[in-house]
Amino acid sequence: MVVIHAVSMGTLVTKRRGVLAIVPVESFLDEQPFEKKLKFTQEPIAFNDNDLEGTIQPHDDALMVKARINDFIVKRVLIDQGNGAKVMYPNLFKGLGLKNEDLSKYNTPLVGFDGRMVISEGHISLPVNMEDKEVMVTFIIVALFSPYMAILGRPWIHVMEAFPSTLHVKVKFRTEHGIAIVRGN
């Protein structure tokens, strides 16, 4: 289906082989010729050998970054492409000055890294900021030991339109100012 809201005088609309074309036509009114509009394209986000600088290869390190969560700088935040959840552990929850009264119920059981069922304490929505790009993240709070303070999984990656690379130990995403690069630590 093709919808045209308005066609200016002096244009001809044709449909050829399933392609809609709007082309200029000669006019007796001495109008200005039809101007082509430039198509806006975004700079592609890619990783190359220059992004390996500062890493020791080969490695099997996880992608851990710093993030600003609820206006606190938080280290040891895992970016995990294999995780469908956004998880926060008790040390960070308490460190942010949050209380159990701040939580909403979360009744869906989770499966831990060891394959066991994990019952959450609840969930909470907090702002997460990296390189001045901020999104609201609903964290599930789980009372387990972890070397990480929080895990940002695929939902966060998709909302941020981020491109993580464990090989390069970086995550890249677009901001108002261009492509941001966050190095892992």
Secondary structure, DSSP 8 states (H G I E B T S, - for coil): ----S---TTEEEEEETTEEEEEE---TT-------------------GGGGTT--SS-----EEEEEETTEEEEEEEE-TT--SEEE-HHHHHHTT--GGG-B-----EE-TTS-EE-EEEEEEEEEEETTEEEEEEEEEE-S--SSSEEE-HHHHHHHT-EEETTTTEEEEEETTEEEEEE--
